[in-house]
Amino acid sequence: MRYRAVVCDVDGTITDLRKVIQTLGIETLRRAQDKGLVVMLASGNVLPIAYGLSTFIGLEGPVVAENGGIVSYRDEVYRLFSNEMPLKAFAHLEKEIPDVRRLFTDQWRQTEVALHRSTDLQKVRELLQNWPVEIEATGFAIHIMERGHSKMAGVEKACQLLGLYPSDVVAFGDADNDAIMLKGCGYGVAVGNASDLAKRAADHVAKKHHSEGVLEGLQHLGLL
């Protein structure tokens, strides 16, 4: 088998647009693991949520949370980036956008700042254009991160822990913040509902959406 692992985004990839997890996605990832693949989640969400989801699905691979800012594996947590600069950037935004607000889950966030998706993305980009931060929009939130912070950085750390190479990994995603991961792994699959940026980064664009697209991608590669 050429590929030895799968890394899958959560929101929009194995959930619907309401962020409701699809049972087909759960079943598909379990089947992939049963076939001998290491299966990992890579989420923009905080570690407690991503870890809980991975645990209840029954996955045994590392968990990549906060867009690659944190990796958890076998009860060890690796913090790859700092939220010091994102917090300073948010304090600047508060002065310029009085109603800007962070996500409820930011009380657990350690390596970035996530803004409510109703925030004016263009204005955020303009106000922070000279700051040493990355701005990523997922459709579910706007993330402010240190430069170099990406899901791919988290996947690289996960591969290091597993003794694998990124070229061993098939990645699945749907949003702009998945693009670097889709491009950087051995093979990238964008589900049918993916953003244009994610589709351009992928090796294969599924015709079907969300979890059906994940299943389609694994079948396309002969992994299921």
C-alpha positions in Angstrom: 0.0 0.0 0.0 1.5 3.3 -1.1 -0.3 5.4 1.5 -0.1 4.5 5.2 -2.2 7.2 6.9 -5.2 9.5 6.4 -5.6 13.0 7.8 -9.1 14.4 7.7 -10.5 17.8 8.4 -13.8 17.9 10.4 -16.0 20.9 9.8 -17.4 20.9 6.3 -15.6 17.7 5.5 -17.2 15.1 7.7 -19.9 17.5 9.0 -22.6 19.2 7.1 -22.8 23.0 6.9 -24.5 23.1 10.3 -21.4 21.5 11.8 -23.4 18.4 12.5 -21.2 15.2 12.3 -22.3 12.8 9.7 -22.5 9.1 10.6 -21.2 8.2 7.2 -18.0 10.1 8.0 -17.6 8.2 11.3 -18.1 4.9 9.6 -15.8 5.7 6.7 -12.9 6.7 9.0 -13.4 3.6 11.1 -13.3 1.4 8.0 -10.1 3.1 6.9 -8.5 2.4 10.2 -9.7 -1.2 10.1 -8.0 -1.5 6.8 -4.7 -0.8 8.5 -4.4 3.0 7.9 -3.5 5.4 10.6 -6.4 7.9 10.8 -5.9 11.4 12.2 -8.3 14.3 12.5 -7.0 17.8 11.7 -9.3 20.5 12.9 -9.4 24.3 13.5 -11.2 23.5 16.7 -9.6 23.4 20.1 -8.0 20.3 21.4 -10.7 19.2 23.9 -13.3 19.1 21.2 -11.0 17.5 18.5 -9.6 15.0 21.0 -13.1 14.1 22.3 -14.4 13.6 18.7 -11.4 11.4 17.8 -11.8 9.4 21.0 -15.5 8.7 20.5 -15.1 7.9 16.8 -12.5 5.3 18.0 -9.5 6.7 16.1 -6.0 5.8 17.3 -3.9 8.3 15.4 -2.7 11.7 16.5 -5.1 14.6 16.8 -4.1 17.9 15.1 -6.0 20.8 16.6 -6.1 24.6 16.3 -5.1 24.5 12.7 -1.9 22.7 13.5 -1.0 24.7 16.6 -1.4 21.7 18.9 -0.8 17.9 18.3 -1.9 15.3 20.8 -0.8 11.7 20.7 -0.8 8.9 23.3 -1.6 11.3 26.2 1.2 13.7 25.2 0.4 17.3 24.0 2.8 19.2 21.7 2.3 22.9 21.4 3.9 24.1 18.2 3.0 27.8 18.1 2.2 30.7 20.5 -0.9 32.9 20.7 1.1 35.9 22.0 1.1 37.8 18.7 -2.5 36.7 17.7 -3.7 38.1 21.1 -1.9 41.4 20.5 -3.5 41.5 17.0 -6.9 40.9 18.5 -6.4 43.7 21.0 -5.7 46.0 18.0 -8.9 44.8 16.3 -11.0 45.6 19.4 -10.0 49.2 19.1 -11.0 49.4 15.5 -14.0 47.0 15.4 -16.0 47.6 18.6 -18.2 44.6 18.1 -15.5 42.0 17.2 -15.8 38.9 19.3 -13.9 35.6 19.8 -15.5 32.2 19.6 -16.9 30.6 22.8 -14.3 27.9 22.4 -11.4 30.4 22.6 -11.4 30.0 26.4 -9.6 26.7 25.6 -7.5 28.0 22.7 -3.8 28.1 23.2 -2.0 28.9 19.9 -4.3 31.2 18.0 -7.3 33.5 18.1 -10.6 32.6 16.4 -13.2 35.2 15.6 -16.9 34.7 15.0 -17.6 34.2 11.3 -19.9 37.2 11.2 -16.7 39.4 11.5 -15.8 41.4 8.4 -13.0 39.4 7.0 -11.8 42.1 4.6 -11.6 44.6 7.4 -9.6 42.2 9.5 -7.2 41.6 6.7 -6.8 45.3 6.1 -6.3 46.1 9.7 -3.7 43.4 10.2 -2.0 43.5 6.8 1.3 44.8 8.4 1.2 42.4 11.4 3.3 39.2 11.5 0.3 37.0 11.5 -1.7 34.7 9.2 -5.4 35.2 8.6 -7.3 32.0 7.7 -11.1 31.9 7.0 -12.8 28.5 7.2 -16.4 29.5 6.6 -17.0 28.7 10.3 -14.5 31.1 11.8 -11.7 33.5 11.1 -8.4 32.4 12.6 -5.5 34.7 13.5 -2.2 32.8 13.8 1.6 33.2 13.9 3.3 33.1 10.5 4.1 29.6 9.5 1.2 28.2 11.5 -0.8 25.8 9.4 -2.4 22.4 9.6 0.5 21.1 7.6 2.9 22.0 10.4 0.7 19.9 12.7 0.6 17.0 10.2 4.4 17.1 9.9 4.7 16.8 13.7 2.2 13.9 13.7 4.2 12.1 11.0 7.3 12.6 13.1 5.6 10.9 16.1 4.4 8.1 13.9 7.7 7.5 12.0 6.1 8.4 8.7 6.6 11.0 6.0 4.0 13.5 4.8 4.2 11.6 1.4 2.7 8.6 3.2 -0.5 10.6 4.0 -3.7 11.2 2.2 -5.4 14.4 3.2 -9.0 15.4 3.0 -10.4 18.9 3.4 -12.9 21.5 2.2 -11.7 25.0 3.2 -8.9 27.5 2.6 -7.2 26.5 5.8 -6.9 23.0 4.4 -5.1 24.0 1.2 -1.5 23.8 2.5 -2.2 20.4 4.0 -3.9 19.1 0.8 -0.8 20.3 -1.2 1.8 19.1 1.3 0.6 15.6 1.9 1.3 12.7 -0.5 -2.2 13.0 -2.0 -4.9 15.6 -1.4 -8.6 15.2 -1.8 -11.0 18.1 -1.8 -14.6 17.2 -1.1 -17.1 18.5 -3.7 -18.3 21.4 -1.5 -14.7 22.6 -1.0 -13.5 26.2 -1.6 -11.8 27.1 -4.8 -8.5 27.4 -3.1 -8.8 23.9 -1.6 -9.8 22.5 -4.9 -6.8 24.0 -6.7 -4.5 22.6 -4.0 -5.9 19.1 -4.2 -4.8 16.2 -6.4 -8.4 15.0 -6.7 -11.7 16.9 -6.3 -14.5 14.6 -5.3 -17.9 14.9 -7.1 -19.7 14.2 -3.9 -19.9 16.5 -0.9 -18.8 16.2 2.8 -18.5 12.6 4.1 -19.6 11.1 0.7 -16.7 12.9 -0.8 -14.3 11.4 1.7 -15.6 7.9 0.9 -15.4 8.7 -2.8 -11.7 9.8 -2.4 -10.7 6.7 -0.5 -12.4 4.5 -3.0 -10.8 6.4 -5.9 -7.4 5.5 -4.4 -8.4 1.9 -3.8 -8.0 2.3 0.0 -11.6 1.2 0.7 
